[in-house]
Amino acid sequence: MFDFYIRHEYWFAAVQLSLAMLGMGATLRIRDFAAVFLKPRPLLVGLLVQMILVPLSIWALISWAVPEPGLAIGLALCAAIPGGTMSNVFTFLARGHVPLSIAMTAVTTLACLVTTPIVLGLLIAQHMPADFDMPAAQMALEIALILLLPLLLGMLVLHFVAEIAPRFSRYCIRGSIFCIALIIIGATGADRIDMVAFGTDNLQLVFVMLVILIVISWLVPLFLKLKSEECTAINIEVTVRNGNLGLLIKASLFPAVVGMADPVGDMVLTTVLAYGGMAIMAGLGQIFLHGLINKRRAAA
């Protein structure tokens, strides 16, 4: 049973990401971004944090902690991927600037076609085997076909058949979550995920990465005097990342093979899932805290 998952791990990852992007696209209109791009300062601050400060911070963390290769690659992968659909939902629930969150997601998703291979190459080249060649062209093609194309198709659904778009989006997101559950079950059943073997020290390092992202994505916008709801959007967008894309890239870089152990690939998978779980818990806390702050400021 679990051999079936191992043989088709890549397609489990591809389907869950495609469904997530279809669902996200069915909530987006071009006009949603107009106000954000007319006054782009908050967006530029968010992109500065997401695309420059995050990779630099995780590079510093990896250089300081010198983790084993699988963990280092997993942390770098989490740093290289953009925000995802969940960040937009959390921003809405936290009374944040939803158009800014959506714009950040859209821009970084488009940019990751180029930035993700570059960031990974810079952060993890020293942790890969000497004969390993980063498949940047392959990654870019996969991102375009499995991430950007479904996003565009979802936007077309909203444009041409708007009456079914909300239901379509919900079913796609639920399908993506179901596929992620299958990935967790399949990987655990095939002994690809072993939290005991992963160890508390490694979990602590993943937690440290989460704390770093939360802190810089809150303090930088605050220091630059952005509005409270804009700080909320950037904080959540940077924290809650597109783990769906992380799972796809992991499956592409470290494809599972039946009967063959892959401790590095398994650790990368566990790191991505561990960060995703922690980020969702942190996002729930951010909803409460930011919602309270923004509600009080709106009432003032």
C-alpha positions as CSV (number, residue, x, y, z in Angstrom):
1,M,0.0,0.0,0.0
2,F,2.7,2.5,1.0
3,D,4.8,1.4,-1.9
4,F,2.2,3.1,-4.1
5,Y,2.8,6.4,-2.3
6,I,6.5,6.1,-2.7
7,R,6.2,5.4,-6.5
8,H,3.9,8.4,-6.9
9,E,5.1,10.8,-4.3
10,Y,5.8,13.5,-6.9
11,W,2.3,13.4,-8.3
12,F,0.8,13.6,-4.8
13,A,2.8,16.8,-4.3
14,A,1.9,18.1,-7.7
15,V,-1.8,17.5,-7.4
16,Q,-2.1,19.1,-3.9
17,L,-0.2,22.2,-5.1
18,S,-2.3,22.5,-8.3
19,L,-5.5,22.3,-6.3
20,A,-4.3,24.9,-3.8
21,M,-3.4,27.3,-6.7
22,L,-6.7,26.7,-8.5
23,G,-8.6,27.5,-5.2
24,M,-6.5,30.6,-4.6
25,G,-6.9,31.8,-8.2
26,A,-10.7,31.6,-8.0
27,T,-10.6,34.3,-5.3
28,L,-8.4,36.8,-7.2
29,R,-9.3,39.6,-9.5
30,I,-6.9,42.1,-11.2
31,R,-8.7,45.0,-9.6
32,D,-8.0,43.6,-6.2
33,F,-4.4,44.8,-6.6
34,A,-5.1,48.3,-8.1
35,A,-5.0,50.2,-4.9
36,V,-2.0,48.4,-3.6
37,F,0.0,49.1,-6.8
38,L,-1.1,52.8,-6.9
39,K,0.5,53.2,-3.4
40,P,3.2,50.6,-3.5
41,R,5.3,51.4,-0.4
42,P,3.7,48.7,1.9
43,L,4.1,46.2,-0.9
44,L,7.7,47.1,-1.5
45,V,8.4,46.8,2.3
46,G,6.7,43.4,2.3
47,L,8.7,42.2,-0.7
48,L,12.0,43.5,0.9
49,V,11.2,41.3,4.0
50,Q,10.0,38.3,2.1
51,M,12.5,38.1,-0.7
52,I,15.7,39.6,0.8
53,L,15.6,39.7,4.6
54,V,14.2,36.2,5.1
55,P,16.8,34.4,2.9
56,L,19.6,36.4,4.6
57,S,18.3,35.6,8.0
58,I,18.1,31.9,7.3
59,W,21.5,31.9,5.7
60,A,22.8,33.4,9.0
61,L,20.9,30.8,11.0
62,I,22.3,27.9,9.0
63,S,25.8,29.3,9.1
64,W,25.6,29.7,12.9
65,A,23.9,26.4,13.8
66,V,25.6,24.3,11.1
67,P,22.8,21.7,11.0
68,E,23.0,18.4,9.2
69,P,22.4,18.6,5.5
70,G,18.8,17.4,5.4
71,L,17.8,20.0,8.0
72,A,19.8,22.8,6.4
73,I,18.1,22.0,3.0
74,G,14.7,21.9,4.6
75,L,15.2,25.3,6.3
76,A,16.5,26.8,3.1
77,L,13.5,25.4,1.2
78,C,11.1,27.0,3.7
79,A,13.0,30.3,3.2
80,A,12.9,30.1,-0.6
81,I,9.1,29.6,-1.0
82,P,6.6,32.5,-1.0
83,G,3.5,32.9,1.1
84,G,0.4,30.8,0.3
85,T,-3.3,30.9,0.3
86,M,-3.6,30.3,4.0
87,S,-1.8,33.6,4.7
88,N,-4.6,35.5,2.9
89,V,-7.3,33.8,5.0
90,F,-5.4,34.4,8.2
91,T,-4.9,38.1,7.3
92,F,-8.6,38.5,6.7
93,L,-9.4,36.9,10.1
94,A,-6.8,39.1,11.8
95,R,-8.4,42.3,10.3
96,G,-5.3,42.9,8.3
97,H,-4.9,44.6,4.9
98,V,-6.2,41.7,2.7
99,P,-5.4,43.3,-0.7
100,L,-1.8,43.8,0.4
101,S,-1.6,40.2,1.5
102,I,-3.1,39.0,-1.8
103,A,-0.7,41.3,-3.8
104,M,2.3,40.0,-1.9
105,T,1.2,36.4,-2.5
106,A,0.7,37.0,-6.2
107,V,3.9,38.9,-6.8
108,T,6.1,36.5,-4.8
109,T,4.4,33.5,-6.4
110,L,5.2,34.9,-9.9
111,A,8.7,35.9,-8.8
112,C,9.5,32.5,-7.3
113,L,9.8,31.1,-10.8
114,V,13.2,32.8,-10.7
115,T,13.9,33.5,-7.1
116,T,13.3,30.0,-5.6
117,P,16.1,28.2,-7.6
118,I,18.4,31.2,-6.9
119,V,17.8,31.2,-3.2
120,L,18.2,27.5,-2.9
121,G,21.4,27.5,-4.9
122,L,22.9,30.2,-2.6
123,L,21.8,28.7,0.7
124,I,22.3,24.9,0.2
125,A,24.9,24.5,-2.5
126,Q,27.5,23.5,0.1
127,H,25.2,20.9,1.6
128,M,24.6,19.0,-1.6
129,P,26.8,16.3,-3.1
130,A,29.8,17.5,-5.2
131,D,28.2,16.1,-8.4
132,F,24.8,17.6,-7.7
133,D,23.6,20.2,-10.2
134,M,20.7,22.4,-9.1
135,P,17.9,21.8,-11.7
136,A,16.9,25.4,-12.0
137,A,15.4,25.1,-15.4
138,Q,13.3,22.1,-14.4
139,M,12.2,23.8,-11.2
140,A,11.2,26.9,-13.1
141,L,9.2,24.8,-15.6
142,E,7.5,22.8,-12.8
143,I,6.6,26.1,-10.9
144,A,5.1,27.5,-14.1
145,L,3.0,24.4,-15.0
146,I,1.9,23.3,-11.6
147,L,1.7,26.6,-9.7
148,L,1.2,29.5,-12.1
149,L,-1.0,27.8,-14.7
150,P,-3.6,26.6,-12.1
151,L,-3.5,30.1,-10.5
152,L,-4.4,31.6,-13.9
153,L,-7.1,29.0,-14.6
154,G,-8.6,29.7,-11.2
155,M,-8.7,33.5,-12.0
156,L,-10.5,32.6,-15.3
157,V,-13.1,30.6,-13.4
158,L,-13.8,33.7,-11.3
159,H,-13.9,36.0,-14.3
160,F,-16.2,33.9,-16.5
161,V,-18.3,31.9,-14.0
162,A,-18.2,34.0,-10.9
163,E,-21.3,32.4,-9.4
164,I,-19.6,29.1,-8.9
165,A,-16.1,30.5,-8.0
166,P,-16.6,30.5,-4.2
167,R,-17.7,26.9,-4.1
168,F,-15.1,25.9,-6.7
169,S,-12.4,27.5,-4.5
170,R,-13.6,25.7,-1.3
171,Y,-13.6,22.3,-3.0
172,C,-10.1,22.9,-4.4
173,I,-8.6,24.0,-1.1
174,R,-10.3,21.0,0.7
175,G,-8.9,18.7,-2.0
176,S,-5.4,20.1,-1.5
177,I,-5.7,19.6,2.3
178,F,-6.9,16.0,1.7
179,C,-3.8,15.4,-0.5
180,I,-1.5,16.8,2.1
181,A,-3.1,14.4,4.7
182,L,-2.4,11.5,2.2
183,I,1.2,12.7,1.9
184,I,1.6,12.7,5.7
185,I,-0.1,9.3,6.0
186,G,1.9,7.8,3.1
187,A,5.2,9.2,4.2
188,T,4.7,8.1,7.8
189,G,3.5,4.6,6.8
190,A,6.6,4.2,4.5
191,D,8.9,5.3,7.4
192,R,9.8,8.6,5.7
193,I,8.7,10.6,8.7
194,D,10.0,9.8,12.1
195,M,9.7,12.6,14.6
196,V,11.6,10.7,17.2
197,A,14.6,10.3,14.9
198,F,14.2,13.9,13.8
199,G,14.8,14.9,17.4
200,T,13.9,17.8,19.7
201,D,17.1,19.7,18.8
202,N,16.1,19.8,15.2
203,L,12.6,20.8,16.1
204,Q,13.9,23.6,18.2
205,L,15.9,24.9,15.2
206,V,12.8,24.9,13.0
207,F,11.1,26.8,15.8
208,V,13.9,29.3,15.9
209,M,13.5,29.9,12.2
210,L,9.8,30.5,12.8
211,V,10.5,33.0,15.6
212,I,13.0,34.9,13.4
213,L,10.5,35.2,10.6
214,I,7.8,36.4,13.0
215,V,10.1,39.0,14.5
216,I,11.6,40.5,11.4
217,S,8.3,40.6,9.6
218,W,6.7,42.6,12.4
219,L,9.5,44.9,13.5
220,V,10.6,46.0,10.0
221,P,7.2,47.3,8.9
222,L,6.6,48.8,12.3
223,F,10.0,50.6,12.2
224,L,9.1,51.9,8.7
225,K,5.9,53.3,10.2
226,L,3.4,51.3,8.1
227,K,-0.2,51.2,9.3
228,S,-1.2,48.5,11.8
229,E,-3.3,46.5,9.2
230,E,-0.4,46.6,6.8
231,C,2.0,45.3,9.4
232,T,-0.4,42.5,10.1
233,A,-0.6,41.5,6.5
234,I,3.2,41.4,6.1
235,N,3.7,39.6,9.4
236,I,1.3,36.8,8.5
237,E,2.3,36.6,4.9
238,V,6.0,36.1,5.8
239,T,5.2,33.6,8.6
240,V,2.6,31.4,6.8
241,R,4.5,30.1,3.8
242,N,3.5,28.0,0.8
243,G,4.3,24.6,2.1
244,N,2.5,23.1,-0.8
245,L,5.2,24.4,-3.1
246,G,7.8,23.2,-0.6
247,L,6.5,19.6,-0.8
248,L,6.6,19.7,-4.6
249,I,10.2,20.9,-4.7
250,K,11.2,18.3,-2.2
251,A,9.6,15.6,-4.3
252,S,11.4,16.9,-7.3
253,L,14.9,17.3,-5.7
254,F,14.7,14.1,-3.6
255,P,12.3,11.7,-5.4
256,A,11.4,8.7,-3.2
257,V,12.4,5.3,-4.5
258,V,10.8,2.0,-3.3
259,G,13.2,0.0,-1.2
260,M,15.9,2.7,-1.1
261,A,16.5,4.8,2.1
262,D,16.9,8.5,1.7
263,P,17.7,10.0,5.1
264,V,18.5,13.5,3.6
265,G,15.2,13.6,1.6
266,D,13.2,12.3,4.6
267,M,14.7,15.0,6.8
268,V,13.8,17.7,4.2
269,L,10.2,16.4,4.1
270,T,10.0,16.4,7.9
271,T,11.4,19.9,8.2
272,V,8.9,21.3,5.7
273,L,6.0,19.6,7.4
274,A,7.2,20.6,10.9
275,Y,7.6,24.3,9.8
276,G,4.2,24.2,8.2
277,G,2.5,22.9,11.3
278,M,4.3,25.4,13.6
279,A,3.4,28.3,11.2
280,I,-0.3,27.4,11.2
281,M,-0.3,27.4,15.1
282,A,1.6,30.7,15.1
283,G,-0.8,32.1,12.5
284,L,-3.8,31.3,14.8
285,G,-2.0,33.2,17.5
286,Q,-1.4,36.1,15.1
287,I,-5.1,36.2,14.2
288,F,-5.9,36.7,17.9
289,L,-3.3,39.3,18.7
290,H,-3.4,41.3,15.5
291,G,-7.2,41.1,15.5
292,L,-7.3,42.6,19.0
293,I,-4.8,45.3,18.0
294,N,-6.6,46.3,14.8
295,K,-10.0,46.2,16.5
296,R,-8.9,48.6,19.2
297,R,-7.2,51.0,16.7
298,A,-10.4,51.0,14.6
299,A,-12.4,51.8,17.6
300,A,-10.1,54.6,18.7
